[in-house]
């Protein structure tokens, strides 16, 4: 076992795939489904990074994440593991944030998942992604767990929302920290600041003799007890059936807290400069276009023919844009964002460019919260992947005429341009 790379060492609980757990691979996401057909809560496991230069398996195939997900599924909930770009380097942090958000959308839309009961579990370098969810806290987010997290952004890396700045903002959001007693110095300091800022908003599991990555490196009773307690904590906060009955945990470490409505997210942005860093996971230590019908007979006049708007033809792209419009009119921010690619580009009429769901959330959040989402489509034209509309935007009161161009690829909006 000691000859294996750290990330390929067995999970400390030793759980394996079994007939009671079905694993489906959907793109970059593996979904672990328990036996039965009832809708359940779900946990998304978000791996850390950066990883070693030479990887022989991506994180969703590492025993540690397969182990956590299998353990959750065997307790009756859906679990998922997503491969994201942070494994390649800190310069991929923003891309990773968008990929995790897209994975959440996939998980919440799964027919076995209750979309209002989802938790997020961040490991190691993925701790840098947790601050945004501690800040925004959507309605469906029931709990957040962090295991040996990195909580301080390295120099030169995009500065997302810092977890220590927002912990406790939503006092009824359960947050669990599992910390290693033998943590690396550069990680231990920010974790201590996070604990100090969190106060009573944090539940903590300590592993005094544990190293960074103890759940695959330190096969001890202390490690197994810590992982079991963390799983108990997660089940206690997600194990509520559709009738509102909470599933009892075998050894609960905290009481379940109530949920609150989400607040629009606020985020920092900085120059996107890649930063060289030692890998955190390399641990040597223990359809047809619309057209006008052609005339069937010569027109007996030289006067110009009156123009008639083309009758719209339904296309897959138009249906996607239609869902976006419906979510916008209903002031459903999550459904609105789910119609966009994680890396979508939006060019606004004032020449502002938004890229990705995170910045869409930031730009539109206050508008959705204020109920100022109203647009009237006057005329529409579809051509392949494109939908072009003449619209009147009433977001600021009086209708402002605009041209909106949407491009759809693989069922998601990838490009939008507004011209006033």
ChimeraX attribute file (.defattr): number of C-alpha atoms within 10 A of each C-alpha:
attribute: neighborCount
match mode: 1-to-1
recipient: residues
	/A:1	9
	/A:2	9
	/A:3	7
	/A:4	9
	/A:5	15
	/A:6	19
	/A:7	25
	/A:8	19
	/A:9	18
	/A:10	21
	/A:11	24
	/A:12	23
	/A:13	20
	/A:14	14
	/A:15	17
	/A:16	15
	/A:17	16
	/A:18	10
	/A:19	7
	/A:20	13
	/A:21	22
	/A:22	15
	/A:23	19
	/A:24	12
	/A:25	13
	/A:26	12
	/A:27	9
	/A:28	14
	/A:29	20
	/A:30	22
	/A:31	26
	/A:32	26
	/A:33	26
	/A:34	24
	/A:35	16
	/A:36	10
	/A:37	9
	/A:38	14
	/A:39	17
	/A:40	24
	/A:41	26
	/A:42	34
	/A:43	32
	/A:44	24
	/A:45	25
	/A:46	28
	/A:47	27
	/A:48	27
	/A:49	26
	/A:50	25
	/A:51	22
	/A:52	18
	/A:53	12
	/A:54	7
	/A:55	13
	/A:56	12
	/A:57	10
	/A:58	15
	/A:59	23
	/A:60	22
	/A:61	16
	/A:62	19
	/A:63	20
	/A:64	25
	/A:65	23
	/A:66	24
	/A:67	22
	/A:68	25
	/A:69	29
	/A:70	28
	/A:71	23
	/A:72	23
	/A:73	25
	/A:74	19
	/A:75	15
	/A:76	23
	/A:77	26
	/A:78	30
	/A:79	29
	/A:80	30
	/A:81	27
	/A:82	25
	/A:83	22
	/A:84	26
	/A:85	21
	/A:86	23
	/A:87	25
	/A:88	16
	/A:89	22
	/A:90	26
	/A:91	20
	/A:92	19
	/A:93	28
	/A:94	22
	/A:95	18
	/A:96	23
	/A:97	24
	/A:98	23
	/A:99	23
	/A:100	24
	/A:101	18
	/A:102	19
	/A:103	25
	/A:104	22
	/A:105	17
	/A:106	15
	/A:107	26
	/A:108	18
	/A:109	13
	/A:110	14
	/A:111	12
	/A:112	19
	/A:113	21
	/A:114	22
	/A:115	20
	/A:116	18
	/A:117	22
	/A:118	25
	/A:119	23
	/A:120	22
	/A:121	22
	/A:122	23
	/A:123	23
	/A:124	22
	/A:125	30
	/A:126	27
	/A:127	25
	/A:128	25
	/A:129	26
	/A:130	27
	/A:131	20
	/A:132	20
	/A:133	19
	/A:134	26
	/A:135	23
	/A:136	23
	/A:137	23
	/A:138	19
	/A:139	16
	/A:140	18
	/A:141	24
	/A:142	27
	/A:143	27
	/A:144	23
	/A:145	26
	/A:146	24
	/A:147	25
	/A:148	29
	/A:149	26
	/A:150	28
	/A:151	27
	/A:152	21
	/A:153	18
	/A:154	16
	/A:155	12
	/A:156	15
	/A:157	19
	/A:158	21
	/A:159	19
	/A:160	20
	/A:161	23
	/A:162	22
	/A:163	26
	/A:164	20
	/A:165	15
	/A:166	18
	/A:167	24
	/A:168	20
	/A:169	14
	/A:170	18
	/A:171	16
	/A:172	15
	/A:173	23
	/A:174	26
	/A:175	24
	/A:176	22
	/A:177	22
	/A:178	20
	/A:179	24
	/A:180	22
	/A:181	16
	/A:182	14
	/A:183	21
	/A:184	14
	/A:185	9
	/A:186	12
	/A:187	17
	/A:188	21
	/A:189	14
	/A:190	18
	/A:191	22
	/A:192	14
	/A:193	15
	/A:194	21
	/A:195	17
	/A:196	13
	/A:197	17
	/A:198	20
	/A:199	11
	/A:200	12
	/A:201	18
	/A:202	20
	/A:203	18
	/A:204	18
	/A:205	18
	/A:206	14
	/A:207	21
	/A:208	13
	/A:209	14
	/A:210	23
	/A:211	22
	/A:212	25
	/A:213	24
	/A:214	27
	/A:215	26
	/A:216	24
	/A:217	25
	/A:218	19
	/A:219	17
	/A:220	15
	/A:221	11
	/A:222	17
	/A:223	25
	/A:224	19
	/A:225	15
	/A:226	20
	/A:227	22
	/A:228	18
	/A:229	19
	/A:230	24
	/A:231	20
	/A:232	21
	/A:233	26
	/A:234	29
	/A:235	25
	/A:236	22
	/A:237	27
	/A:238	24
	/A:239	23
	/A:240	18
	/A:241	15
	/A:242	14
	/A:243	6
	/A:244	8
	/A:245	9
	/A:246	15
	/A:247	14
	/A:248	13
	/A:249	18
	/A:250	13
	/A:251	13
	/A:252	17
	/A:253	17
	/A:254	16
	/A:255	10
	/A:256	18
	/A:257	13
	/A:258	11
	/A:259	19
	/A:260	16
	/A:261	12
	/A:262	15
	/A:263	15
	/A:264	20
	/A:265	21
	/A:266	17
	/A:267	17
	/A:268	11
	/A:269	11
	/A:270	10
	/A:271	9
	/A:272	14
	/A:273	12
	/A:274	16
	/A:275	14
	/A:276	14
	/A:277	12
	/A:278	12
	/A:279	18
	/A:280	19
	/A:281	20
	/A:282	18
	/A:283	16
	/A:284	9
	/A:285	9
	/A:286	14
	/A:287	12
	/A:288	10
	/A:289	14
	/A:290	16
	/A:291	13
	/A:292	10
	/A:293	7
	/A:294	6
	/A:295	7
	/A:296	6
	/A:297	6
	/A:298	6
	/A:299	9
	/A:300	6
	/A:301	7
	/A:302	6
	/A:303	7
	/A:304	6
	/A:305	8
	/A:306	5
	/A:307	7
	/A:308	7
	/A:309	9
	/A:310	14
	/A:311	12
	/A:312	14
	/A:313	15
	/A:314	14
	/A:315	19
	/A:316	17
	/A:317	23
	/A:318	24
	/A:319	14
	/A:320	22
	/A:321	23
	/A:322	13
	/A:323	15
	/A:324	22
	/A:325	19
	/A:326	14
	/A:327	19
	/A:328	22
	/A:329	18
	/A:330	15
	/A:331	20
	/A:332	16
	/A:333	21
	/A:334	15
	/A:335	16
	/A:336	23
	/A:337	24
	/A:338	21
	/A:339	22
	/A:340	25
	/A:341	22
	/A:342	25
	/A:343	19
	/A:344	20
	/A:345	20
	/A:346	22
	/A:347	17
	/A:348	15
	/A:349	14
	/A:350	9
	/A:351	11
	/A:352	8
	/A:353	13
	/A:354	19
	/A:355	17
	/A:356	21
	/A:357	24
	/A:358	21
	/A:359	20
	/A:360	19
	/A:361	22
	/A:362	17
	/A:363	15
	/A:364	18
	/A:365	19
	/A:366	15
	/A:367	17
	/A:368	19
	/A:369	15
	/A:370	9
	/A:371	14
	/A:372	17
	/A:373	20
	/A:374	17
	/A:375	17
	/A:376	16
	/A:377	15
	/A:378	11
	/A:379	14
	/A:380	19
	/A:381	20
	/A:382	24
	/A:383	17
	/A:384	15
	/A:385	18
	/A:386	22
	/A:387	21
	/A:388	19
	/A:389	19
	/A:390	19
	/A:391	20
	/A:392	18
	/A:393	17
	/A:394	15
	/A:395	14
	/A:396	11
	/A:397	9
	/A:398	9
	/A:399	14
	/A:400	14
	/A:401	17
	/A:402	17
	/A:403	17
	/A:404	20
	/A:405	20
	/A:406	21
	/A:407	21
	/A:408	24
	/A:409	15
	/A:410	11
	/A:411	15
	/A:412	19
	/A:413	26
	/A:414	20
	/A:415	19
	/A:416	21
	/A:417	17
	/A:418	19
	/A:419	14
	/A:420	13
